[in-house]
Structure formats: structure tokens, C-alpha cells
Amino acid sequence: MIIKRIYIDHLKNVALFNDCTRKDLEKIAERSDVVDVPAGRVIMHEGKVGSEAFVVLKGTVAVRRNGRKVTELGIGAMVGELSLFDDGVRSATVECVTDCTLLVLTRSALRSAIEEVPAMSHKLFAAMASRLRTIDSRSYV
């Protein structure tokens, strides 16, 4: 259980889960897995359908769109979160720059947590709306 507490600490720093309670985060952490991924491995392919998101627990990942590097992300970053909500295609390719440890959350696992704590869905949708508003405001500056 101590390991799951560590995951909760990482999850509470992810923007998508900012408004979630500790109980909410426990439900999510219980349903998450941790994987070690070597440097150079692609964890998401742009244009492919995905059903999981990844939180970087250790290491650095590179995000590419249309073959161009957009950014590098490290500990606490989440990638692939849109796939937790729909069956759309990935908007970017993500590759491990260094050896990484990733917390993996699947769509079905998140839905299971939401079924157990329905109020969580409102918090997640509010967080997504906030992110969309931020992106939208940057687009018109």
C-alpha cells in the first residue's frame, strides 16, 4: 500500500486530477499499473487510437507532432489523457528519451473509478474544460 501512496502523490500533481480528493486519487491509483520503459521506446504513436494515459514517475519523454519535436516532459507530466475520454486518435507521438518509469491508467480503469465515485467525473470534466480554455486563449493572442 505504501507504493500506491507514492502514486497518489504523483497523481495529485497532475493538472487533470487537481480537484480530485485523496479518496478519488486512491481509486485511480488502485487501478493503475507501473511499467519501466527503456530509452528510445515509443509509448504512443500519432494518428493511432489509444486507450491509456501515462504519468511520468521517472525519466524524460519527448513529444512529437508531424515528426517535429514539440517539447520534452519529465516527472509529474501526463501524456495521452484525451484517450481516457474517447476513441479518437493520438495527437502526438511520445518517446522515452531516458529510461522511464510510467504510471499507466487505462480508460476502463478510470471509468471503473468514476463508477465507484461518480462525483469525480465533474472534477475531471472541469479540469479538461479549464485546459481547453487555456489553450483557446493562447490561440487568439
PLY file of the C-alpha trace (Angstrom):
ply
format ascii 1.0
element vertex 141
property float x
property float y
property float z
element edge 140
property int vertex1
property int vertex2
end_header
0.00 0.00 0.00
2.93 2.37 0.58
3.72 2.17 -3.14
0.18 3.25 -4.02
0.61 6.29 -1.71
3.58 7.33 -3.82
1.39 7.12 -6.93
-1.25 9.25 -5.23
1.37 11.91 -4.57
2.24 11.93 -8.29
-1.40 11.96 -9.37
-2.30 14.94 -7.19
0.27 17.00 -9.11
-1.28 16.18 -12.50
-3.47 19.03 -13.79
-6.29 16.67 -14.78
-6.61 15.50 -11.18
-6.10 18.86 -9.41
-9.61 18.96 -7.97
-9.78 15.30 -7.02
-9.87 14.34 -3.36
-7.43 11.90 -1.81
-10.21 9.29 -1.94
-10.63 9.93 -5.68
-6.89 9.59 -6.23
-6.79 6.36 -4.22
-9.43 4.87 -6.51
-7.40 5.88 -9.56
-4.09 4.67 -8.10
-5.62 1.28 -7.18
-6.45 0.76 -10.84
-3.13 1.97 -12.27
-0.08 -0.03 -13.21
3.59 0.91 -13.26
5.89 -0.01 -16.11
9.59 0.51 -16.74
10.27 1.59 -20.31
13.75 1.81 -21.85
15.09 4.92 -23.57
14.16 5.03 -27.24
10.84 3.19 -26.87
7.78 4.90 -28.35
4.81 4.71 -25.97
2.27 6.50 -28.21
2.03 6.90 -31.97
0.43 9.98 -33.52
-2.64 9.03 -35.55
-3.18 5.71 -33.75
-6.08 5.08 -31.40
-5.11 4.77 -27.75
-6.92 3.79 -24.60
-4.45 4.74 -21.88
-2.58 7.70 -20.45
0.83 7.81 -18.85
2.20 9.77 -15.89
5.97 10.10 -15.85
7.26 8.90 -12.48
10.91 8.84 -13.52
12.72 9.96 -16.66
12.00 12.20 -19.64
9.77 11.78 -22.68
9.81 13.67 -25.99
6.55 14.76 -27.62
6.47 15.00 -31.43
3.75 16.24 -33.77
4.06 15.78 -37.50
7.58 14.48 -36.95
8.73 17.67 -35.18
9.74 17.74 -31.55
7.30 19.92 -29.61
8.63 19.50 -26.08
10.22 17.24 -23.52
8.37 16.37 -20.33
9.59 14.96 -17.06
8.42 13.78 -13.67
4.77 14.56 -13.00
3.78 15.10 -16.62
0.83 13.24 -18.09
0.54 12.30 -21.76
-2.32 10.65 -23.61
-5.08 11.88 -21.32
-7.54 12.56 -24.15
-7.70 8.83 -24.82
-9.20 8.37 -21.35
-12.33 10.11 -22.62
-12.85 8.99 -26.23
-11.77 6.67 -29.03
-10.02 9.41 -31.02
-6.55 9.13 -32.45
-3.42 10.26 -30.65
-2.45 13.86 -31.39
1.27 13.21 -30.88
3.98 10.59 -30.77
5.68 10.21 -27.39
9.05 8.52 -26.97
11.12 7.87 -23.87
14.30 9.97 -24.07
15.73 8.29 -20.98
14.81 5.09 -19.19
11.40 5.86 -17.72
9.05 4.61 -15.07
5.46 5.34 -16.04
2.15 5.08 -14.24
-0.35 3.69 -16.74
-4.05 4.47 -16.44
-6.46 2.87 -18.88
-9.82 4.25 -19.96
-11.62 1.26 -18.47
-9.80 1.70 -15.16
-10.74 5.38 -14.98
-14.35 4.58 -15.83
-14.38 1.97 -13.09
-13.11 4.55 -10.58
-15.76 7.04 -11.75
-18.50 4.43 -11.35
-17.37 3.97 -7.75
-17.11 7.74 -7.12
-19.47 9.42 -9.64
-18.73 12.97 -8.44
-15.21 12.51 -9.75
-16.48 12.88 -13.32
-17.50 16.50 -12.69
-14.00 17.31 -11.44
-12.35 15.69 -14.46
-14.61 17.45 -16.95
-14.00 20.79 -15.22
-10.23 20.21 -15.42
-10.47 19.36 -19.12
-12.61 22.44 -19.78
-10.06 24.61 -17.96
-7.25 23.21 -20.10
-9.24 23.81 -23.28
-9.94 27.40 -22.24
-6.24 27.98 -21.60
-5.29 26.55 -24.98
-8.05 28.53 -26.68
-6.94 31.80 -25.09
-3.37 31.22 -26.32
-4.64 30.63 -29.85
-6.08 34.12 -30.18
-3.28 36.17 -28.65
0 1
1 2
2 3
3 4
4 5
5 6
6 7
7 8
8 9
9 10
10 11
11 12
12 13
13 14
14 15
15 16
16 17
17 18
18 19
19 20
20 21
21 22
22 23
23 24
24 25
25 26
26 27
27 28
28 29
29 30
30 31
31 32
32 33
33 34
34 35
35 36
36 37
37 38
38 39
39 40
40 41
41 42
42 43
43 44
44 45
45 46
46 47
47 48
48 49
49 50
50 51
51 52
52 53
53 54
54 55
55 56
56 57
57 58
58 59
59 60
60 61
61 62
62 63
63 64
64 65
65 66
66 67
67 68
68 69
69 70
70 71
71 72
72 73
73 74
74 75
75 76
76 77
77 78
78 79
79 80
80 81
81 82
82 83
83 84
84 85
85 86
86 87
87 88
88 89
89 90
90 91
91 92
92 93
93 94
94 95
95 96
96 97
97 98
98 99
99 100
100 101
101 102
102 103
103 104
104 105
105 106
106 107
107 108
108 109
109 110
110 111
111 112
112 113
113 114
114 115
115 116
116 117
117 118
118 119
119 120
120 121
121 122
122 123
123 124
124 125
125 126
126 127
127 128
128 129
129 130
130 131
131 132
132 133
133 134
134 135
135 136
136 137
137 138
138 139
139 140
